[in-house]
Amino acid sequence: ALKTDGSVVTWGHSDYGGGSIPDGLGYVKRIYSTSGAFAALKTDGSVVTWGNESNGGNSSLIPDGLNDVKSIYSTYSAFAALKTDKSVVTWGNANNGGNSSSVSVDLLSGVIKIYSTNVAFAALKDNGSVVTWGLSKYGGSTTLKVGEVSRVYSNSWEFAAVKFDGTVVVWGAGYNQIRGTSLTLTIT
């Protein structure tokens, strides 16, 4: 729980972040969670993580640390941090979006918002393109090329992107998995 004075109180199973607060937590602006870990965004833009390591509770391996973070997003067991320079840093379960190395070049700049399913992320860039990573059959396919997008929506297993021309592209469970392609609809 995030208190009005910026302090944090935890409870529950200690292996999943309950009952303990990391040292140096300080004043927290917002708390994010996966199924077994927490990430606290502090007012100075730094991030502190705790809980189950395989669910994102350990961000110590991020080379430059987690600083200048604007917002954090999560899947079931991974986190993605959108930084103020519009780049993205990920950690947690590699299969569920914690490893973005296959699209790392695309995440170096221009990201304006991130969306997630239970096991994949989609980043909307300022040029209207969408970059995906995570479990491919549930929306994380890096082969799907979606451009000219104004908005993205997600549920537990699929993404939908509204394009500037009014068409909607849907991908994830039931689309990439069964047909190997996305579904495109036109809004009239």
Salt bridges, closest charged atoms under 4 A:
ASP15 OD2 - HIS13 ND1 3.88
ASP126 OD2 - LYS86 NZ 3.67
